[in-house]
Amino acid sequence: MELTGHEYRVLEYLMLHAGKVISKTELTEHIYDQNFDRDSNVIKVFVGRLRRKLDPQGRIKPIETLRGRGYRFRTENK
């Protein structure tokens, strides 16, 4: 699968911290320098693209959104 550099960095970070809730701020800080607009929805866009690339049929949902908390990469399917 082809990923952009930013998509790769988001996926790599989520996978390295699989099972842990990662906030949007933490992901933003991992990808960009401190001067980046933290209110931007760019992380949401990257996560959406990754979901479509990882699971085009929408069956396994490897990246969870925990409203108000962040994202979690799932290592098992339920």
Secondary structure, DSSP 8 states (H G I E B T S, - for coil): ----HHHHHHHHHHHHTTTS-B-HHHHHHHHS-TTS-TT-SHHHHHHHHHHHHH-TTSSS--EEEETTTEEEE-SS--
